[in-house]
Amino acid sequence: MPSRNTADTYNRLFLDLVQRNLVKMRYYCIRCTMGCHEQVPDIMQDILVCLWEERDTLPYDGDAEKQDAWLFSIVRKRVTRHRRKRRFLFLPLLPEEPMPVSEDESDNEARLQEWIAELTPYERNIIDWELEGYTKKEIAERLGLKPATLRKQHERIIKKLKDNTR
């Protein structure tokens, strides 16, 4: 168990990190909920609560980039959760300015983008709609397919992506 002084130091570092990035977090929420600004305070509150609950996982090694990456990975997850819940499907998921990511995340993201690029436009549309929060039933209706047919196509897409990872 960390001493009282250590815990106070960690809490101060955490609060400094959040305060330093508060404007960026709010900007990200506003961009992702364009036209629904009344949702931003609720999303920000959810983000701040989640950050506080996850503060023990914050890398306290003094590397500001790692700390920013940690913070914005949580911010992205919470905003994505609200987007799906509220169906903000018409908006871009990522902001114009790239958020900080750790080296491992950027490598994984680059590889994922390469694998997705190998999919056909039809397959990419299916994956994009899923990432935007559409259910398989909704996607099947958009494509004029039976849900079972879409499930089979989805299984093939996932298998294709898994085969590319080997």
Secondary structure by P-SEA (a helix, b strand, c coil): cccaaaaaaaaaaaaaaaaacaaaaaaaaaaaacccccaaaaaaaaaaaaaaaacccccccccaaaaaaaaaaaaaaaaaaaaaaaccccccccccccccccaaaaaaaaaaaaaaaaccaaaaaaaaaaaacccaaaaaaaacccaaaaaaaaaaaaaaaaaaac
